[in-house]
Amino acid sequence: MDFAIIDYGKILYVICAGGDGTRIDPLSRFRAKPAIPIGGHNRLIDIPVSNGLNSGLTRQYVIVQRLPHSLIRHLTGYSNGVAQMRGQFVEVLTPSKVEDRFFMSDGDSLLLSRKNLEAEKPEIVIVVMADQIVRVDFRQVIARMLATRADAVMVYLTVPIADAKGRLGVIEINSSGQVVGMEEKPLEPKPAQSGGTTCHGNLAMYAFRQPLFSQMLDYLGTQKPETPLSQSGIPWLIANHRVVAYDLRENNVPGTTVEERGYFADVGTVDAWYLAQMAMCARNPVFNFYSKAWPILTAPTWPMSPAKFDEMQVVNQALCGPNVICQDRVTIVRSVIATGALVGHHSVVEESVVLDDGTIGHHCRLSRVVLDKDIVVPDGSVLSPDHPPAGTIPFAELYRKIRAREPVANVPVLSEGGILTFPKGYGFV
């Protein structure tokens, strides 16, 4: 595969991860959203970090503000002395004392991090979001920008209008491949072709030439800080500069099949996160963690021992992390059992996700349940959306309380899609 001749050490890779994560509460209640586990052993942040590292982009900033400690600890595992001597890093940026306020949007986080970003003196800046499950070889995106002499590149995916409605930004592309318009999450997306049923969804992955990036930051400084980048800086770019569209399905990531190209999932809600995990349990998942050509890297967890299965009843389409122990006559179907979890004998786990160090007692039955870290389920428990514990609240009520800044009890939450989620620290009576 041919790539443009460029010094990749002069490319800065920025992951915007500063959101509060209220739409994915309670999983984000006690951790930064990018630190939410995924796939039994990884965290969400591992996916964009790995895309960058596999693309040769070894200078990475992760911009975060809420509960950064777990993320900082996790990302420390990516660094070593040799990399640091070569100027390579994966580091967290948080709000500075100089600004004395939190980030109010992704665009605002870039603006308030400007000093650190420009200190690296990059020639190209790539900006991505932290809550996306996708494989992208950014060398190909950069090559497109250089070949077309564009000022910037936006990655997009052609999707059904029904899927984009109210969920994705929608861009308009002319016959020469230039982006000439954009609407953010329109209720009536403009079709890609007149009378068509598909549209071009903005995936919030951008490549900028440095002078243009600095000009965009200047413009952001004139806007309300709470305005998202997709409603401020990006429309300004499209109106005033040459921005070229790049189709994700053209991105030929090493080691992937044609069927895998173009896979994209935004996991900003519990339901979306849950469905992505269930998809990973399939016999031939579109997105998996087994690629040696394009691995999803993660910081090591010590001690790390193999998962252990005693006399199993049934195990079908399951992902089990290291240090997992499943005792006698256990049934696990289409579920993710994360690092260090224990499933007691004669228990059944169906279409569920058990996060790190969770314990399921003997003779339990779980269906469409998410257990956060360290939760202990008593023997004989039956848990499902149809059998929630007393005190369970619907997500709509939880979200209303969060928005109103009302106290939120640490109780189970039933999502809009019917997933029963137990927050970290929940104790069964």
C-alpha positions in Angstrom: 0.0 0.0 0.0 1.5 3.3 -1.0 1.4 6.4 1.2 2.4 10.0 0.9 6.0 10.6 1.9 5.7 12.7 5.0 7.3 12.9 8.4 4.6 11.3 10.6 6.4 12.8 13.6 5.0 16.1 12.5 1.4 15.0 12.8 -0.5 15.6 16.0 -3.4 13.3 16.8 -6.0 14.7 19.2 -8.8 12.6 20.8 -11.7 14.7 22.2 -12.9 13.0 25.3 -14.1 15.8 27.5 -17.8 15.2 27.5 -19.7 14.5 30.8 -21.1 11.2 29.4 -24.6 11.8 30.8 -26.2 9.8 28.0 -24.3 6.7 29.0 -24.8 7.0 32.8 -24.6 5.0 35.0 -21.5 3.5 33.3 -19.9 7.0 33.3 -20.9 7.9 36.8 -17.7 6.9 38.5 -15.2 7.0 35.5 -14.4 9.1 32.5 -16.5 8.0 29.5 -13.4 6.9 27.5 -12.5 4.6 30.4 -15.7 2.6 30.1 -14.7 -1.1 29.4 -15.5 -2.7 26.0 -15.0 -6.3 24.8 -14.1 -8.0 28.0 -10.6 -6.6 28.4 -10.3 -3.2 26.7 -11.6 0.3 27.3 -13.2 2.6 24.8 -10.2 4.9 24.6 -8.1 1.9 23.4 -9.8 2.0 20.0 -9.0 5.6 18.9 -5.5 5.3 20.5 -4.8 2.1 18.6 -6.1 3.6 15.3 -3.5 6.4 15.8 -0.6 4.1 16.8 -1.3 1.6 14.0 -1.3 4.5 11.6 2.1 5.6 12.8 0.8 8.6 14.7 2.8 8.4 17.9 2.1 11.9 19.3 -1.3 11.8 20.8 -3.2 14.0 23.2 -6.4 12.8 24.9 -8.5 15.8 26.0 -10.6 14.9 29.1 -11.9 16.8 32.1 -14.2 14.6 34.2 -12.8 11.9 36.5 -9.5 11.7 34.6 -7.6 9.7 37.1 -8.5 6.2 35.8 -7.8 7.3 32.3 -4.4 8.8 33.2 -3.5 5.6 35.0 -4.6 3.5 32.0 -2.8 5.6 29.4 0.4 5.6 31.4 0.7 1.9 30.4 1.3 3.0 26.8 4.5 4.9 27.4 8.1 3.8 27.9 11.5 5.4 28.1 12.5 4.7 24.5 9.3 6.3 23.1 9.6 9.3 25.3 13.2 9.9 24.2 11.9 9.8 20.6 9.3 12.4 21.4 6.5 9.9 21.3 3.6 10.1 23.8 0.0 9.3 24.6 -0.9 11.9 27.2 -4.0 13.4 28.8 -4.8 17.1 28.7 -7.2 18.5 31.3 -8.5 22.0 31.9 -5.7 24.3 33.1 -5.8 26.5 36.1 -5.0 29.5 33.9 -8.4 29.2 32.2 -10.0 28.4 35.6 -13.1 26.7 34.0 -14.2 23.4 32.6 -14.5 22.7 28.8 -18.0 23.5 27.6 -17.9 21.6 24.2 -15.4 19.7 22.1 -14.6 22.9 20.2 -14.0 24.7 23.5 -11.7 21.9 24.7 -9.5 22.4 21.6 -9.5 26.2 22.1 -8.5 25.9 25.8 -5.8 23.3 25.0 -4.4 25.5 22.2 -1.1 26.2 23.9 -0.3 22.5 24.3 -1.4 21.6 20.8 0.5 24.3 19.0 3.6 23.8 21.2 4.2 20.5 19.3 4.5 22.5 16.0 2.6 20.0 13.9 2.2 20.3 10.2 -1.1 18.3 10.2 -3.6 17.9 13.1 -6.1 15.0 13.2 -9.1 15.3 15.5 -11.3 12.4 16.4 -13.9 11.6 19.1 -13.4 9.0 21.9 -16.7 7.2 21.8 -16.5 5.6 18.4 -15.9 1.9 17.5 -14.2 2.0 14.2 -11.0 1.0 12.4 -9.3 3.7 10.4 -5.9 3.9 8.8 -5.3 7.6 8.9 -2.3 7.4 6.6 -4.9 7.0 3.8 -6.9 10.0 5.0 -3.7 12.1 5.0 -2.7 10.8 1.6 -6.1 12.0 0.2 -5.7 15.4 1.7 -2.2 15.8 0.2 -3.2 14.4 -3.2 -6.2 16.7 -3.5 -4.3 19.7 -2.1 -7.2 20.1 0.3 -7.1 22.4 3.4 -8.9 19.7 5.4 -10.6 16.3 5.1 -13.8 15.0 6.7 -14.5 11.3 7.0 -18.0 10.3 6.2 -20.2 7.2 5.7 -23.2 6.9 3.5 -26.1 5.6 5.7 -29.9 5.3 5.5 -31.6 8.6 6.1 -33.6 6.9 8.9 -30.4 6.0 10.8 -29.0 9.6 10.5 -32.2 11.4 11.5 -31.5 13.4 14.6 -28.4 11.4 15.3 -25.6 12.3 12.8 -24.4 15.4 11.1 -25.2 15.3 7.4 -22.8 16.7 4.8 -23.3 17.7 1.2 -20.7 16.7 -1.4 -20.3 18.1 -4.9 -19.2 16.1 -8.0 -15.5 16.9 -7.3 -15.6 15.4 -3.8 -15.6 18.8 -1.9 -17.8 19.3 1.1 -20.1 22.2 0.3 -22.7 22.0 3.1 -23.5 20.5 6.5 -26.4 20.2 8.9 -25.9 19.0 12.5 -28.3 16.1 13.4 -31.2 17.3 11.1 -34.6 15.8 11.6 -35.0 15.7 7.8 -31.5 14.8 6.4 -30.8 15.9 2.9 -30.4 12.8 0.7 -27.1 12.1 -1.1 -29.0 12.0 -4.4 -32.3 13.6 -5.3 -35.1 11.3 -4.2 -32.7 8.8 -2.6 -33.0 7.1 0.7 -29.4 7.5 1.9 -27.3 10.5 3.1 -23.7 11.3 3.9 -23.2 11.1 7.7 -20.4 13.0 9.3 -18.3 10.7 11.5 -16.5 13.5 13.3 -13.0 12.5 12.2 -11.0 15.4 10.7 -7.6 16.1 9.3 -6.4 19.7 9.1 -3.3 21.5 7.8 -1.8 23.4 10.7 -2.3 27.0 9.4 -6.0 26.2 8.9 -6.3 24.5 12.3 -5.0 27.7 14.0 -7.4 29.9 12.0 -10.2 27.7 13.1 -9.2 28.1 16.7 -9.2 31.8 16.2 -12.8 31.6 14.9 -13.8 29.4 17.8 -12.6 32.1 20.1 -15.3 34.4 18.7 -18.1 31.8 19.3 -20.1 30.8 22.4 -17.9 28.2 24.2 -20.8 25.7 24.6 -21.3 25.4 20.8 -20.1 22.0 19.5 -17.3 21.9 16.9 -19.7 20.5 14.4 -21.9 23.6 14.7 -19.1 26.2 14.8 -15.6 25.4 13.5 -16.6 22.8 10.9 -19.3 24.9 9.1 -16.9 27.8 9.1 -14.3 25.6 7.4 -16.7 24.4 4.8 -17.9 27.9 4.0 -14.4 29.4 3.8 -11.9 26.7 2.8 -11.5 23.6 0.6 -12.6 20.6 2.6 -12.6 17.3 0.9 -14.8 14.3 1.8 -13.3 10.9 2.5 -15.6 7.8 2.4 -14.8 5.4 5.3 -15.6 2.5 3.0 -12.6 3.4 0.9 -10.3 2.9 3.9 -8.5 -0.4 3.4 -7.3 -1.2 6.9 -4.6 -3.9 6.8 -5.9 -7.3 7.8 -9.6 -6.5 7.4 -12.1 -8.0 4.9 -14.3 -6.1 2.5 -17.3 -6.8 4.9 -15.4 -5.1 7.7 -14.7 -1.9 5.8 -17.0 1.0 6.8 -18.1 -0.4 10.1 -18.8 2.4 12.5 -20.7 2.6 15.9 -21.2 5.6 18.1 -21.5 4.2 21.7 -22.6 7.3 23.4 -25.6 5.6 25.1 -25.9 2.4 27.2 -28.1 0.8 24.5 -25.5 1.6 21.8 -22.7 0.4 23.9 -24.6 -2.8 24.8 -25.5 -3.6 21.2 -21.9 -3.1 20.1 -20.8 -5.6 22.7 -23.4 -8.1 21.6 -22.3 -7.7 18.0 -18.7 -8.6 19.1 -20.0 -11.9 20.5 -21.1 -13.1 17.0 -19.4 -16.0 15.2 -17.9 -13.6 12.7 -18.1 -10.1 14.3 -17.6 -7.2 12.0 -15.5 -5.6 14.6 -13.2 -7.8 16.7 -10.2 -7.7 18.9 -8.3 -10.5 17.2 -6.6 -8.7 14.3 -2.8 -9.1 14.4 -2.4 -6.7 11.5 -4.4 -3.9 13.2 -4.5 -4.8 16.9 -6.6 -3.0 19.5 -3.9 -2.3 22.1 -4.4 -1.8 25.8 -2.5 -1.3 28.9 -1.5 -4.6 30.7 -3.5 -5.8 33.7 -1.4 -7.6 36.3 -1.6 -10.3 37.4 -2.9 -11.7 34.2 -4.0 -15.4 34.1 -6.0 -17.4 31.6 -9.8 -17.6 31.9 -10.7 -20.8 33.7 -13.8 -22.9 33.0 -14.8 -25.8 35.2 -17.5 -28.2 34.1 -19.5 -26.0 31.8 -23.1 -26.6 30.8 -23.1 -24.3 27.7 -20.8 -21.6 26.3 -22.0 -20.0 23.1 -20.8 -16.7 21.5 -19.1 -15.5 24.7 -16.2 -13.1 25.2 -14.3 -13.8 28.5 -11.4 -11.7 29.7 -8.3 -12.8 31.6 -8.7 -14.0 35.2 -12.3 -15.0 34.6 -13.5 -18.1 36.5 -16.7 -20.0 35.6 -17.6 -22.7 38.0 -19.5 -26.0 37.5 -22.6 -26.3 35.3 -22.5 -22.6 34.2 -24.3 -21.4 31.1 -23.1 -18.4 29.2 -24.8 -17.3 26.0 -24.1 -14.2 23.9 -22.4 -12.4 26.8 -19.3 -10.6 27.7 -17.6 -11.6 31.0 -14.8 -9.1 31.7 -11.5 -9.4 33.5 -11.5 -11.0 36.9 -15.2 -11.8 37.0 -16.5 -15.0 38.8 -19.7 -16.9 37.8 -20.9 -19.3 40.4 -22.1 -22.9 39.7 -25.4 -23.6 38.0 -25.8 -19.9 37.1 -27.1 -18.7 33.7 -25.9 -15.5 32.0 -27.7 -14.6 28.8 -27.2 -11.5 26.6 -25.5 -9.7 29.4 -22.3 -7.8 30.2 -20.4 -8.4 33.5 -17.6 -5.9 34.0 -14.3 -6.3 35.9 -14.2 -8.3 39.1 -18.0 -8.8 39.2 -19.2 -11.8 41.2 -22.3 -13.8 40.3 -23.4 -16.2 43.0 -24.7 -19.8 42.6 -28.0 -20.6 40.9 -28.5 -17.2 39.5 -30.1 -16.2 36.2 -29.2 -13.0 34.4 -30.7 -11.8 31.1 -30.1 -8.5 29.3 -28.3 -7.2 32.3 -25.2 -5.0 32.7 -23.2 -5.4 35.9 -20.6 -2.7 36.6 -17.3 -3.3 38.2 -17.1 -5.1 41.6 -20.8 -5.8 42.0 -21.7 -9.0 43.9 -24.9 -10.8 43.0 -26.3 -13.0 45.8 -27.0 -16.7 45.3 -30.3 -17.5 43.6 -30.9 -14.0 42.1 -33.1 -13.6 39.0 -32.3 -10.4 37.2 -33.7 -9.1 33.9 -35.7 -6.1 32.6 -38.8 -8.1 33.6 -37.5 -8.8 37.1 -35.8 -5.6 38.2 -34.9 -5.0 41.9 -37.0 -2.6 43.9 -36.0 1.0 43.4 -35.0 0.6 39.7 -35.6 3.8 37.7 -36.1 4.4 34.0 -33.3 6.2 32.2 -35.6 9.0 31.2 -36.1 9.8 34.9 -32.4 9.5 35.6 -31.5 11.8 32.8 -34.1 14.4 34.0 -32.5 14.3 37.4 -29.0 14.8 36.0 -30.1 17.7 33.8 -31.9 19.3 36.8 -28.9 18.7 39.0 -31.0 16.7 41.5 -29.5 14.0 43.7 -29.3 10.6 41.9 -29.6 7.5 44.0 -27.2 4.7 43.2 -29.9 2.3 42.0 -30.4 0.1 38.9 -31.4 1.9 35.7 -33.6 0.5 32.9 -32.5 1.9 29.6 -34.9 3.0 26.8 -33.9 -0.2 24.9 -34.7 -2.5 27.8 -31.3 -3.1 29.4 -31.1 -3.4 33.2 -27.9 -1.7 34.3 -26.4 -1.9 37.8 -24.1 1.0 38.7 -20.7 0.5 40.4 -21.1 0.4 44.2 -24.7 -0.9 44.1 -25.3 -3.3 46.9 -28.1 -5.9 47.0 -30.2 -6.0 50.1 
